[in-house]
Amino acid sequence: MSGFEYVRSNGIQETLNILAKEKEDSVLVAGATNVMNDIRSRKLQNKILVDISNIGELSGITQEDGMIRIGALTTVADIAKSALLCKQAPALYQAAQVFADPSTCNYATIGGNIAHACPAADTAPPLLALDAEVEIAKKGNIRTLHINNFFLGFYSNQLDDDELIVAIRFKPQRCSAFEKIGLRSAMSIALLSVAVAVEIDQQEKVRTCAIALGAAAPRPVRASHAEAVMIGSKPTPELYAKMAEALCEDIAPNPKSARASKLYREVVGGSLLEKVFKNAIGSAIE
Ligand SMILES: Cc1cc2nc3c(=O)[nH]c(=O)nc-3n(C[C@H](O)[C@H](O)[C@H](O)COP(=O)(O)OP(=O)(O)OC[C@H]3O[C@@H](n4cnc5c(N)ncnc54)[C@H](O)[C@@H]3O)c2cc1C
């Protein structure tokens, strides 16, 4: 094959059949915000572009059996205006508010954002903090992968060439929050981002706590050292200081990262995490 071929798929089964046949010769195209860049930069060449943007059943935000389910083709713009997510998953809702410019948000999908596996992907830390599961289909099979096992490394994930992300699911988590630091206050790729989901017990101690980071390592990660400091204790200024210290163990960016140093991320990370943690607790009180 020379150049590109274009195929528009109108259904999940049709897509899975094409992927099963063409495997590594094919590339899924959802909102195309990353794919177009890859074509322009010639990172992608000689592929069959399988356009899935028309598949209605891959789109939408629903709540069923105690879980929130977001179809892979749901756009960031849809997430940014979802009243359900605003209330039940504020971390993801807040990430969508600071995502790119409005026209990019109208095309960018949540499935494409995680499949691209950029370490700074804005939906990744909220989904990690919310303990999300990814529904993945291939011809004749469907599997579920915890989001923490989905990201493999720098721009790399667990998807096989013949697999399609169908949806992302998680339990509602009102006490969650997200924030990112970029070179501008909004619409920029994160230099560091933090998402927190927390449960506080009646003694005001942290019962459960999930902290996730973007742009802090070659892949989006959970901050297990910082989490361990908080679980079982009542948040105090001293505890927040210990959490910030522990966070340094969780920050391990590529030493060649030109966008910000490890030291910069450690210094701003502690105060950013404290702010996001307090916002997450605050959303329980509202
Ligand atoms: C101007 C600009 C600003 C941006 N700003 C941000 C930002 O602020 N924050 C941020 O996180 N990102 C940002 N991005 C990156 C990009 O917009 C997001 O990663 C977006 O969510 C990708 O979604 P998409 O639907 O456009 O994916 P596409 O470009 O269509 O696809 C991306 C990759 O995912 C694969 N893919 C897509 N859907 C599926 C699926 N259902 N199953 C399996 N694989 C799939 C494709 O094959 C491709 O490899 C920006 C990009 C641009 C161009």
The ligand as an SDF file (V2000), in Angstrom:
LIG
                    3D

 53 58  0  0  0  0  0  0  0  0999 V2000
   -4.6190   22.0480   19.4100 C   0  0  0  0  0  0  0  0  0  0  0  0
   -4.6130   20.8260   20.2980 C   0  0  0  0  0  0  0  0  0  0  0  0
   -4.7410   21.0010   21.6710 C   0  0  0  0  0  0  0  0  0  0  0  0
   -4.7480   19.8860   22.5190 C   0  0  0  0  0  0  0  0  0  0  0  0
   -4.8790   20.0920   23.8520 N   0  0  0  0  0  0  0  0  0  0  0  0
   -4.9490   19.0150   24.6940 C   0  0  0  0  0  0  0  0  0  0  0  0
   -5.1500   19.2060   26.0930 C   0  0  0  0  0  0  0  0  0  0  0  0
   -5.2810   20.3230   26.5980 O   0  0  0  0  0  0  0  0  0  0  0  0
   -5.1780   18.1040   26.8820 N   0  0  0  0  0  0  0  0  0  0  0  0
   -5.0380   16.8420   26.3790 C   0  0  0  0  0  0  0  0  0  0  0  0
   -5.0910   15.8700   27.1420 O   0  0  0  0  0  0  0  0  0  0  0  0
   -4.8640   16.6350   25.0420 N   0  0  0  0  0  0  0  0  0  0  0  0
   -4.8240   17.6760   24.1990 C   0  0  0  0  0  0  0  0  0  0  0  0
   -4.6550   17.4780   22.8400 N   0  0  0  0  0  0  0  0  0  0  0  0
   -4.5310   16.1130   22.3230 C   0  0  0  0  0  0  0  0  0  0  0  0
   -5.8390   15.5350   21.7430 C   0  0  0  0  0  0  0  0  0  0  0  0
   -6.7860   16.5090   21.4310 O   0  0  0  0  0  0  0  0  0  0  0  0
   -6.4650   14.5040   22.7040 C   0  0  0  0  0  0  0  0  0  0  0  0
   -5.5630   13.4590   22.9960 O   0  0  0  0  0  0  0  0  0  0  0  0
   -7.7820   13.9090   22.1600 C   0  0  0  0  0  0  0  0  0  0  0  0
   -8.5690   13.5070   23.2530 O   0  0  0  0  0  0  0  0  0  0  0  0
   -7.6120   12.7520   21.2090 C   0  0  0  0  0  0  0  0  0  0  0  0
   -8.9100   12.3070   20.8350 O   0  0  0  0  0  0  0  0  0  0  0  0
   -9.3190   12.1120   19.3010 P   0  0  0  0  0  0  0  0  0  0  0  0
  -10.7010   11.6150   19.2930 O   0  0  0  0  0  0  0  0  0  0  0  0
   -9.0530   13.3490   18.5250 O   0  0  0  0  0  0  0  0  0  0  0  0
   -8.2930   10.9740   18.9000 O   0  0  0  0  0  0  0  0  0  0  0  0
   -7.7270   10.6120   17.4560 P   0  0  0  0  0  0  0  0  0  0  0  0
   -6.7510   11.6230   17.0080 O   0  0  0  0  0  0  0  0  0  0  0  0
   -8.8240   10.2480   16.5350 O   0  0  0  0  0  0  0  0  0  0  0  0
   -6.9470    9.2610   17.8760 O   0  0  0  0  0  0  0  0  0  0  0  0
   -5.8450    9.2830   18.7460 C   0  0  0  0  0  0  0  0  0  0  0  0
   -5.3120    7.8660   18.8980 C   0  0  0  0  0  0  0  0  0  0  0  0
   -6.2410    7.0610   19.5930 O   0  0  0  0  0  0  0  0  0  0  0  0
   -6.6680    5.9470   18.7930 C   0  0  0  0  0  0  0  0  0  0  0  0
   -8.0980    5.7790   19.0780 N   0  0  0  0  0  0  0  0  0  0  0  0
   -9.0650    6.7240   19.0080 C   0  0  0  0  0  0  0  0  0  0  0  0
  -10.2340    6.2280   19.4320 N   0  0  0  0  0  0  0  0  0  0  0  0
  -10.0070    4.9390   19.7830 C   0  0  0  0  0  0  0  0  0  0  0  0
  -10.8380    3.9000   20.3070 C   0  0  0  0  0  0  0  0  0  0  0  0
  -12.1520    4.0680   20.5730 N   0  0  0  0  0  0  0  0  0  0  0  0
  -10.2770    2.6870   20.5640 N   0  0  0  0  0  0  0  0  0  0  0  0
   -8.9440    2.4990   20.3340 C   0  0  0  0  0  0  0  0  0  0  0  0
   -8.1130    3.4410   19.8450 N   0  0  0  0  0  0  0  0  0  0  0  0
   -8.6410    4.6510   19.5680 C   0  0  0  0  0  0  0  0  0  0  0  0
   -6.3410    6.3380   17.3630 C   0  0  0  0  0  0  0  0  0  0  0  0
   -6.1300    5.2200   16.5390 O   0  0  0  0  0  0  0  0  0  0  0  0
   -5.0800    7.1640   17.5610 C   0  0  0  0  0  0  0  0  0  0  0  0
   -3.9740    6.3000   17.7050 O   0  0  0  0  0  0  0  0  0  0  0  0
   -4.6210   18.5820   21.9750 C   0  0  0  0  0  0  0  0  0  0  0  0
   -4.4970   18.4140   20.5870 C   0  0  0  0  0  0  0  0  0  0  0  0
   -4.5020   19.5110   19.7590 C   0  0  0  0  0  0  0  0  0  0  0  0
   -4.3650   19.3100   18.2670 C   0  0  0  0  0  0  0  0  0  0  0  0
  1  2  1  0
  2  3  1  0
  2 52  2  0
  3  4  2  0
  4  5  1  0
  4 50  1  0
  5  6  2  0
  6  7  1  0
  6 13  1  0
  7  8  2  0
  7  9  1  0
  9 10  1  0
 10 11  2  0
 10 12  1  0
 12 13  2  0
 13 14  1  0
 14 15  1  0
 14 50  1  0
 15 16  1  0
 16 17  1  0
 16 18  1  0
 18 19  1  0
 18 20  1  0
 20 21  1  0
 20 22  1  0
 22 23  1  0
 23 24  1  0
 24 25  2  0
 24 26  1  0
 24 27  1  0
 27 28  1  0
 28 29  2  0
 28 30  1  0
 28 31  1  0
 31 32  1  0
 32 33  1  0
 33 34  1  0
 33 48  1  0
 34 35  1  0
 35 36  1  0
 35 46  1  0
 36 37  1  0
 36 45  1  0
 37 38  2  0
 38 39  1  0
 39 40  1  0
 39 45  2  0
 40 41  1  0
 40 42  2  0
 42 43  1  0
 43 44  2  0
 44 45  1  0
 46 47  1  0
 46 48  1  0
 48 49  1  0
 50 51  2  0
 51 52  1  0
 52 53  1  0
M  END
$$$$
